[in-house]
Amino acid sequence: MTEISETQSRVAARLARRHAGEKRFKLLSLGAVWVGLVFLGVLLFTVIGSGHTAFLQTKILLNVTLEETDLGEAGEGGQAQAIAGANYNGVIKRTLRAVFPEARSRSDKRALYRLVSVGAAYEIREAMMEHENPVGTPVAVWVTASDDVDLIIKGTVPRTAPADQRHLSDQQMNWIESLEKTETVKARFNTTFFTSGDSREPELAGVLGGAMGSLYAILVCLAISFPLGVMSAVYLECFAPKNRLTEFIEVNINNLAAVPSIVFGLLGLAIFLNAFMLPRSAPLVGGMVLSLLTLPTIIIAGRAAIKSVPPSVREAALALGASPVQAVFHHVLPLAMPGILTGTIIGTAGALGETAPLLMIGMVAFIVDVPTSVVDPSTVLPVQIFLWSDIPEKAFVERTSAAILVLLSFVCLLNLFAVYLRKRFETRW
């Protein structure tokens, strides 16, 4: 009896230690999850806190009057061409001097003109082109304010800050207060941020050029990597003989998935640009480089999805007279396609945020125009974020964070789409 009680006590002690160890492991795992969530929350709070103001842009209301002396030379287009070529910078200066007649000296006038953006002339031009009879008629136009005024209105830069930090003199601050009293300066939704390309002026900079470049590059990437990746996975998993050659190929595919992305950029620079002489800084080349990056991921995900299909499905098809190709493409591949699509979308979402390989092929250039095809010079969102983060102007800080939010939104949408495909087409065995 004594030996039995001692054995029972030792077993109970071991069980207690094991249960205590399992409890500690669960607590550590839960703590790791909470630490990760805290860091993620801090990251999102920081990015949203510094970037949400970029979705607003300060506008100044000007009642401009286009006079006959402002019109350009009329050609075959008649008055329309004359209005298009009018001296709108002179119109803006005359309007501002009428609002603030106390600005008489040359320095005061220069300070007054700096309240509005350099792109205000194009906004007035568009408004006059849309007006039926703009000559001699006052037209109210909301023009974009300069970035320094924008930061003050939105509170990004305190009004009590020294003049060298707010980049505005006391006189300019008085003019801004006068505009606020008359309600002719307001912060509105920044449509320019989503409808224009890059610019050296922060109040005119937008993400459309980078977004379209990313879209074209991802489309080229999918057009190349998806069929090649799926066919490679099907061959290696269903038709390839098991020998040293296929083992060598499988090992190298797994190794390629872990290769740093900049190596693929060097490969694209050496082959696509130097050897094939393809256009530099084009989404076509960027998509080809990204396809090299995502191809191993799609192959690995495709093989795992095909392997998850029960062998009985293929065996039943073969028993009913289907050929090996028919058994794979008519039965196995459709059942594995949800997993393949999920892996493809996740790999594509990772490629969407790549910067290093695209820097190697010249997509770091400053390009203002929005691309209209895969061969037009372009940049991508991650590279545009990299370029903006290197600019010392404070107004670009908020636009960098806002562009990060746009990129994160694209990535989250792709991942949610992958989850939807998994839930929609998943077959449980």
C-alpha positions as CSV (number, residue, x, y, z in Angstrom):
1,M,0.0,0.0,0.0
2,T,2.9,2.3,0.8
3,E,4.4,1.8,-2.7
4,I,1.0,2.4,-4.4
5,S,0.5,5.7,-2.5
6,E,4.0,6.9,-3.4
7,T,3.4,6.1,-7.0
8,Q,0.1,7.9,-7.0
9,S,1.7,10.9,-5.4
10,R,4.5,11.0,-8.0
11,V,2.0,10.7,-10.8
12,A,-0.1,13.5,-9.3
13,A,3.0,15.7,-8.9
14,R,4.0,15.1,-12.6
15,L,0.4,15.9,-13.7
16,A,0.4,19.1,-11.7
17,R,3.8,20.2,-13.2
18,R,2.5,19.4,-16.7
19,H,-0.7,21.3,-16.2
20,A,1.2,24.2,-14.7
21,G,3.5,24.1,-17.8
22,E,0.5,24.1,-20.2
23,K,-1.0,27.0,-18.3
24,R,2.2,29.0,-18.5
25,F,2.4,28.2,-22.3
26,K,-1.1,29.4,-22.8
27,L,-0.4,32.6,-20.9
28,L,2.8,33.2,-22.9
29,S,0.9,32.6,-26.2
30,L,-1.9,34.9,-25.2
31,G,0.7,37.6,-24.1
32,A,2.4,37.3,-27.4
33,V,-0.8,37.9,-29.2
34,W,-1.7,40.9,-27.1
35,V,1.8,42.4,-27.6
36,G,1.4,42.0,-31.3
37,L,-2.0,43.7,-31.2
38,V,-0.6,46.5,-29.1
39,F,2.3,47.1,-31.6
40,L,-0.2,47.0,-34.5
41,G,-2.5,49.4,-32.8
42,V,0.4,51.8,-32.1
43,L,1.4,51.6,-35.8
44,L,-2.1,52.3,-37.1
45,F,-2.7,55.0,-34.5
46,T,0.6,56.7,-35.6
47,V,-0.1,56.5,-39.3
48,I,-3.8,57.5,-39.0
49,G,-2.9,60.3,-36.6
50,S,-0.4,61.9,-38.9
51,G,-2.1,61.1,-42.2
52,H,-5.8,61.8,-41.8
53,T,-5.3,65.5,-42.3
54,A,-4.0,64.9,-45.8
55,F,-7.6,64.0,-46.9
56,L,-8.5,67.7,-46.3
57,Q,-7.2,70.6,-48.4
58,T,-7.5,74.3,-47.7
59,K,-9.4,76.3,-50.3
60,I,-9.6,80.1,-50.7
61,L,-12.7,81.7,-52.3
62,L,-11.7,84.3,-55.0
63,N,-14.2,86.4,-57.0
64,V,-12.2,86.7,-60.2
65,T,-13.1,88.8,-63.2
66,L,-11.5,88.0,-66.6
67,E,-11.0,91.2,-68.5
68,E,-10.3,91.7,-72.2
69,T,-6.7,92.7,-71.5
70,D,-6.1,89.3,-69.9
71,L,-7.1,87.3,-72.9
72,G,-4.5,85.6,-75.1
73,E,-4.3,85.6,-78.9
74,A,-7.3,84.1,-80.5
75,G,-6.5,81.6,-83.3
76,E,-8.7,79.1,-85.1
77,G,-10.4,78.3,-81.8
78,G,-11.7,81.8,-81.5
79,Q,-12.7,83.1,-78.0
80,A,-12.3,79.7,-76.5
81,Q,-8.6,79.6,-77.4
82,A,-8.2,83.2,-76.2
83,I,-9.7,82.2,-72.8
84,A,-7.6,79.2,-72.6
85,G,-4.4,81.2,-73.1
86,A,-5.4,84.1,-70.8
87,N,-3.0,85.5,-68.1
88,Y,-4.5,83.8,-65.1
89,N,-1.6,84.5,-62.9
90,G,-2.2,88.2,-63.4
91,V,-5.9,87.7,-62.7
92,I,-5.0,86.0,-59.3
93,K,-2.6,88.8,-58.4
94,R,-5.1,91.5,-59.2
95,T,-7.9,89.8,-57.3
96,L,-5.7,89.3,-54.2
97,R,-4.6,93.0,-54.3
98,A,-8.3,94.0,-54.4
99,V,-9.0,91.9,-51.3
100,F,-6.0,93.3,-49.4
101,P,-5.3,96.8,-50.8
102,E,-2.8,97.4,-47.9
103,A,-0.2,95.2,-49.7
104,R,1.6,98.0,-51.6
105,S,5.3,97.2,-51.4
106,R,6.9,94.6,-53.6
107,S,7.7,92.4,-50.6
108,D,4.2,92.6,-49.3
109,K,2.8,91.6,-52.7
110,R,5.1,88.6,-53.0
111,A,4.0,87.5,-49.5
112,L,0.3,88.0,-50.5
113,Y,0.7,85.9,-53.6
114,R,2.2,83.1,-51.6
115,L,-1.1,82.5,-49.9
116,V,-2.4,80.5,-52.9
117,S,-0.9,77.6,-54.7
118,V,1.0,77.7,-57.9
119,G,-1.8,75.5,-59.3
120,A,-4.5,78.1,-58.7
121,A,-4.1,79.5,-62.2
122,Y,-5.1,76.1,-63.7
123,E,-8.1,75.9,-61.4
124,I,-9.3,79.3,-62.5
125,R,-8.7,78.5,-66.1
126,E,-10.9,75.4,-65.9
127,A,-13.6,77.4,-64.2
128,M,-13.5,80.0,-66.9
129,M,-13.5,77.4,-69.7
130,E,-16.7,75.9,-68.2
131,H,-18.4,79.3,-67.8
132,E,-20.7,80.4,-70.6
133,N,-19.6,84.1,-70.7
134,P,-16.7,84.6,-68.4
135,V,-15.3,87.9,-69.8
136,G,-16.3,90.8,-67.6
137,T,-18.4,88.6,-65.3
138,P,-17.3,88.0,-61.7
139,V,-16.9,84.2,-61.1
140,A,-16.5,82.7,-57.7
141,V,-13.7,80.0,-57.7
142,W,-12.4,78.0,-54.8
143,V,-8.6,77.8,-55.4
144,T,-6.1,75.7,-53.6
145,A,-4.1,77.4,-50.8
146,S,-0.4,77.0,-50.4
147,D,0.9,74.2,-48.2
148,D,2.0,76.6,-45.5
149,V,-1.6,78.1,-45.2
150,D,-3.0,74.6,-45.4
151,L,-1.0,73.4,-42.4
152,I,-2.1,76.5,-40.4
153,I,-5.8,76.1,-41.2
154,K,-5.8,72.4,-40.3
155,G,-3.9,72.9,-37.1
156,T,-1.0,70.8,-38.1
157,V,1.3,73.7,-37.4
158,P,0.3,75.7,-34.3
159,R,-0.5,79.4,-34.9
160,T,1.6,80.3,-31.9
161,A,4.7,78.8,-33.4
162,P,7.6,81.1,-34.4
163,A,7.5,82.5,-37.9
164,D,10.5,80.4,-39.0
165,Q,8.6,77.2,-38.1
166,R,5.3,78.1,-39.6
167,H,6.9,79.7,-42.7
168,L,4.4,82.6,-42.6
169,S,5.0,86.1,-41.4
170,D,2.8,87.9,-38.9
171,Q,1.3,89.9,-41.7
172,Q,0.3,86.8,-43.6
173,M,-1.2,85.4,-40.5
174,N,-3.4,88.5,-40.2
175,W,-4.5,88.1,-43.8
176,I,-5.5,84.5,-43.1
177,E,-7.5,85.6,-40.0
178,S,-9.3,88.1,-42.2
179,L,-10.2,85.4,-44.7
180,E,-11.5,83.2,-41.8
181,K,-13.7,86.1,-40.6
182,T,-15.3,86.4,-44.0
183,E,-15.5,82.6,-44.3
184,T,-13.6,82.6,-47.6
185,V,-11.1,80.0,-46.5
186,K,-12.1,76.5,-45.6
187,A,-10.7,73.0,-45.4
188,R,-12.5,70.7,-47.9
189,F,-12.2,67.1,-48.9
190,N,-8.9,66.7,-50.9
191,T,-10.1,65.3,-54.2
192,T,-6.7,66.2,-55.7
193,F,-5.0,63.6,-53.6
194,F,-6.9,60.9,-55.4
195,T,-7.2,62.4,-58.9
196,S,-3.7,63.7,-59.7
197,G,-0.2,62.4,-60.1
198,D,3.0,63.4,-58.2
199,S,4.1,67.0,-57.9
200,R,6.9,68.9,-56.2
201,E,4.2,71.1,-54.5
202,P,2.6,69.1,-51.7
203,E,-0.8,70.7,-52.1
204,L,-0.9,69.4,-55.7
205,A,0.6,66.0,-55.1
206,G,-1.7,62.9,-55.5
207,V,-1.5,59.1,-55.5
208,L,-3.3,58.4,-58.8
209,G,-0.1,58.0,-60.8
210,G,1.4,55.6,-58.3
211,A,-1.9,53.7,-57.9
212,M,-2.3,53.2,-61.6
213,G,1.3,52.1,-61.9
214,S,0.8,49.6,-59.2
215,L,-2.4,48.4,-60.9
216,Y,-0.7,47.9,-64.3
217,A,2.3,46.2,-62.7
218,I,0.1,43.8,-60.7
219,L,-2.0,42.9,-63.8
220,V,1.2,42.1,-65.7
221,C,2.4,40.1,-62.7
222,L,-0.7,38.0,-62.5
223,A,-0.9,37.5,-66.3
224,I,2.6,35.9,-66.2
225,S,2.9,34.3,-62.8
226,F,-0.6,32.7,-62.3
227,P,-0.7,30.4,-65.4
228,L,3.0,29.5,-65.1
229,G,2.7,28.9,-61.4
230,V,-0.4,26.7,-61.7
231,M,1.0,24.7,-64.5
232,S,4.2,24.2,-62.7
233,A,2.4,23.1,-59.6
234,V,0.2,20.6,-61.5
235,Y,3.2,19.1,-63.3
236,L,5.4,18.7,-60.2
237,E,2.6,17.3,-58.1
238,C,0.7,15.1,-60.6
239,F,2.9,14.2,-63.6
240,A,6.6,14.7,-62.8
241,P,8.6,11.5,-62.2
242,K,10.2,11.3,-58.7
243,N,13.9,11.5,-59.4
244,R,16.9,13.6,-58.5
245,L,16.0,16.2,-61.2
246,T,12.6,16.9,-59.8
247,E,13.9,16.9,-56.3
248,F,16.5,19.5,-57.3
249,I,13.8,21.6,-58.9
250,E,11.6,21.4,-55.8
251,V,14.5,22.4,-53.5
252,N,15.4,25.4,-55.7
253,I,11.7,26.5,-55.8
254,N,11.6,26.5,-52.0
255,N,14.9,28.4,-51.9
256,L,13.7,31.0,-54.4
257,A,10.8,31.8,-52.1
258,A,13.3,32.9,-49.5
259,V,15.6,34.9,-51.8
260,P,15.7,38.7,-50.9
261,S,13.5,40.7,-53.3
262,I,16.3,43.0,-54.4
263,V,18.0,40.0,-56.1
264,F,15.0,39.7,-58.4
265,G,15.4,43.4,-59.2
266,L,19.0,42.8,-60.2
267,L,17.9,39.9,-62.3
268,G,15.3,42.1,-64.0
269,L,17.9,44.9,-64.6
270,A,20.3,42.4,-66.2
271,I,17.8,40.5,-68.4
272,F,14.7,42.7,-69.1
273,L,16.5,46.0,-69.4
274,N,20.1,45.3,-70.5
275,A,19.5,42.1,-72.6
276,F,15.9,42.6,-73.9
277,M,16.1,46.4,-74.0
278,L,12.6,46.8,-72.6
279,P,11.4,50.4,-71.6
280,R,12.9,51.6,-68.4
281,S,10.6,52.6,-65.5
282,A,7.6,50.9,-67.1
283,P,4.9,48.8,-65.4
284,L,5.6,46.1,-68.0
285,V,9.1,45.5,-66.6
286,G,7.9,46.1,-63.0
287,G,5.2,43.4,-63.4
288,M,7.7,41.0,-65.0
289,V,10.1,41.5,-62.0
290,L,7.2,41.0,-59.5
291,S,6.1,37.8,-61.4
292,L,9.6,36.4,-60.7
293,L,9.1,37.3,-57.1
294,T,5.6,35.7,-56.7
295,L,6.1,32.7,-58.9
296,P,7.7,30.5,-56.2
297,T,4.9,31.4,-53.8
298,I,2.2,30.5,-56.2
299,I,3.9,27.2,-57.0
300,I,4.2,26.2,-53.4
301,A,0.7,27.2,-52.6
302,G,-0.6,25.4,-55.7
303,R,1.2,22.2,-54.8
304,A,-0.2,22.3,-51.2
305,A,-3.7,22.9,-52.5
306,I,-3.4,20.0,-55.0
307,K,-2.0,17.7,-52.3
308,S,-4.9,18.5,-50.0
309,V,-7.4,17.0,-52.5
310,P,-8.1,13.4,-51.5
311,P,-6.4,10.8,-53.8
312,S,-9.8,9.0,-54.0
313,V,-11.1,11.8,-56.3
314,R,-8.4,11.2,-58.9
315,E,-8.6,7.4,-58.5
316,A,-12.4,7.5,-59.0
317,A,-12.0,9.5,-62.2
318,L,-9.4,7.1,-63.6
319,A,-11.5,4.1,-62.7
320,L,-14.4,5.6,-64.7
321,G,-12.2,5.9,-67.8
322,A,-10.9,9.4,-67.6
323,S,-7.3,10.0,-68.8
324,P,-4.7,11.3,-66.3
325,V,-5.0,14.8,-67.8
326,Q,-8.8,14.7,-67.6
327,A,-8.7,13.5,-64.0
328,V,-6.4,16.3,-63.0
329,F,-8.0,19.2,-65.0
330,H,-11.6,18.2,-64.6
331,H,-11.6,17.0,-61.1
332,V,-8.5,17.6,-59.0
333,L,-7.7,21.2,-60.2
334,P,-11.2,22.6,-59.7
335,L,-11.2,21.4,-56.1
336,A,-7.8,22.8,-55.5
337,M,-8.5,26.1,-57.2
338,P,-9.7,27.9,-54.0
339,G,-6.4,27.2,-52.2
340,I,-4.5,28.2,-55.3
341,L,-6.3,31.5,-55.7
342,T,-5.9,32.2,-52.0
343,G,-2.1,31.7,-52.2
344,T,-2.0,33.7,-55.4
345,I,-3.8,36.7,-53.9
346,I,-1.6,36.6,-50.8
347,G,1.5,36.5,-52.9
348,T,0.2,39.3,-55.0
349,A,-0.6,41.4,-51.9
350,G,3.0,40.9,-50.8
351,A,4.3,42.0,-54.2
352,L,2.1,45.1,-54.1
353,G,4.2,46.4,-51.2
354,E,7.6,45.6,-52.7
355,T,10.0,48.6,-53.3
356,A,13.6,47.3,-53.6
357,P,13.2,45.3,-56.9
358,L,11.4,48.2,-58.5
359,L,14.1,50.6,-57.5
360,M,16.6,48.6,-59.5
361,I,14.7,48.9,-62.7
362,G,14.3,52.7,-62.5
363,M,10.8,53.1,-61.2
364,V,12.1,55.6,-58.7
365,A,11.9,58.5,-61.2
366,F,9.8,61.6,-60.6
367,I,6.9,61.2,-63.0
368,V,4.0,63.6,-63.0
369,D,1.8,62.2,-65.7
370,V,-0.6,59.3,-64.9
371,P,0.3,56.2,-67.0
372,T,-2.3,55.1,-69.5
373,S,-0.7,51.8,-70.5
374,V,1.9,49.2,-69.3
375,V,4.7,50.8,-71.4
376,D,4.3,54.4,-70.1
377,P,6.9,55.7,-67.6
378,S,5.4,55.3,-64.2
379,T,6.1,54.7,-60.5
380,V,4.3,52.6,-57.9
381,L,2.7,53.4,-54.6
382,P,5.5,52.0,-52.4
383,V,8.2,53.9,-54.4
384,Q,6.1,57.1,-54.2
385,I,5.8,56.7,-50.4
386,F,9.6,56.2,-50.3
387,L,10.2,59.4,-52.4
388,W,7.8,61.5,-50.3
389,S,9.3,60.3,-47.0
390,D,12.7,61.6,-48.1
391,I,11.3,65.2,-48.7
392,P,11.9,67.5,-45.8
393,E,8.8,69.6,-46.3
394,K,6.3,69.1,-43.4
395,A,3.3,69.0,-45.7
396,F,4.7,65.8,-47.4
397,V,4.8,64.1,-44.0
398,E,1.0,63.8,-43.8
399,R,0.8,62.9,-47.4
400,T,3.3,60.1,-46.9
401,S,1.1,58.7,-44.1
402,A,-2.0,59.1,-46.2
403,A,-0.4,57.2,-49.1
404,I,0.5,54.4,-46.6
405,L,-3.1,54.2,-45.6
406,V,-4.1,53.9,-49.2
407,L,-1.6,51.1,-49.8
408,L,-2.7,49.3,-46.6
409,S,-6.3,49.6,-47.8
410,F,-5.4,47.9,-51.1
411,V,-3.5,45.1,-49.3
412,C,-6.4,44.6,-46.8
413,L,-8.9,44.4,-49.6
414,L,-6.8,41.7,-51.4
415,N,-6.5,39.7,-48.2
416,L,-10.2,40.0,-47.5
417,F,-10.9,38.8,-51.1
418,A,-8.6,35.8,-50.4
419,V,-10.6,35.0,-47.3
420,Y,-13.8,35.3,-49.2
421,L,-12.6,32.9,-51.9
422,R,-11.5,30.4,-49.2
423,K,-14.9,30.5,-47.5
424,R,-16.9,30.6,-50.7
425,F,-15.3,27.7,-52.5
426,E,-13.8,25.6,-49.8
427,T,-14.7,21.9,-49.7
428,R,-14.4,20.1,-46.4
429,W,-13.5,16.4,-46.6
